[in-house]
Amino acid sequence: MGKAIELTDENFASHIQTGYTLVDFWAPWCPPCRFIGPLIEQLAESYDDQIRTTKLNVDHNQQTALKYRVMNLPTVILFKDGEPVEVMVGARNKNQYTQVLDRHLGITPV
């Protein structure tokens, strides 16, 4: 069963190196971040075999947030083989995240 992995500045690069990785840049004081937290966990479960789903607390890991110019929260970035391929700023609903992920995976809507 998929679960979002907690990332840090120290382990960030190793987790995004290969394949698809979804990173939720969040903070505990951010209400929209708390809103999408359960959605990110649902995506982790739904895409368990295709996308590594992760979270990065920007309060504790500012170096990585600065590197990727995360200025607004929540920011969700999809990486492929270590490179950002999609940046989503602000809270979205599950369907909006699913559409983006399916497009990158080549999954056509039913």
Secondary structure, 3 states (H helix, E strand, C coil): CCCCEEECCCCHHHHHCCCEEEEEEECCCCHHHHHHHHHHHHHHHHCCCCEEEEEEECCCCHHHHHHCCCCCCCEEEEEECCEEEEEEECCCCHHHHHHHHHHHHCCCCC
